[in-house]
Amino acid sequence: MQLGSFLGIIALALSLGVTAFWFTLARRLALPNDRTSFVLLWLVSVGVGVIALIEGTNFIGGIPPVVAISISSLLIFTVYVSPQTVESSDIIKVGDFIPSFRATDDKNQIFDSISLRGHLVLIKFFRAHW
């Protein structure tokens, strides 16, 4: 086996392992605030994948590094463009009044939060972690 092909398999294994761990944490809603370690591991995967291609592979051996580079690059980009920071002054606590807002519901009707006044309501907002 060529060195490039071997490195490509290592890059793909690293990329898939880190990505699987990321999505496991995302399912548990337990992603860390500091995502530097994930980004660094994906960068290592990209680097090893690039080195694999430079070292040379056959056609089939070139697939793992290209997949590793693609997956890791996409996830690095996704983490970069979607930081999930919330200012402490903007956090709504239990018992607080919600700010007025309007949104479209699942039936394409306009919903106004003012219609909830006088009622106890639980509202859960979910934002994906990617």
Salt bridges, closest charged atoms under 4 A:
none
